Every structure is written in structure tokens, then in C-alpha cells.
């Protein structure tokens, strides 16, 4: 039995880069290096879940430049 949930809001790499203030090239490099944020492959298409962008942003929050943050 499959679990069904509400559809996720997916963004293409251009929209995700714009939301994050990054270049598409940076997102591509991160995917190639297996770093950065989670992404979804739908055939040849790459998509980013809006919720994953929120999580990525929250993970990057710091109180000072010396704050290392919590890395899972």
C-alpha cells in the first residue's frame, strides 16, 4: 500500500537559484559534488522542493561568523 501525501511545490533550477540568490551554475556544481541541498530527478529534469529550500536556509542560519552551526 502506497502512502499518498499532498503534492510538493517543485521549482526548476532557475527558480531555485533565484530564490536562494545563487547561480544555476552553483547549484549544478553542488549536485555534481554531492553537496548543497536535496533535489529531485524526474527523468532528465531536476527539481527542488520548496520545503527543502526552506530547510537549507534554516540550516545556514548563524548568530555570528564564528558560529559553526549544527551539522547533521
TASUL-V699811 format. One line per field, one symbol per residue. phi: phi as a letter, one per 30 degrees, with the letter a starting at -180 (. if undefined). burial: 1 if it has 16 or more other ideal C-beta (glycine too) atoms within 10 Angstrom, else 0. A space follows every 10 residues. Layout:
phi = ???
burial = ???
This chain:
phi = .cdcbddddc cddddddddc icddeddddd ddchbicdbc cbiddcbbde dddedddddd dbcaddddic cd
burial = 0000000001 1010011001 0000001000 1000011010 0000011110 0110000000 0000000000 00
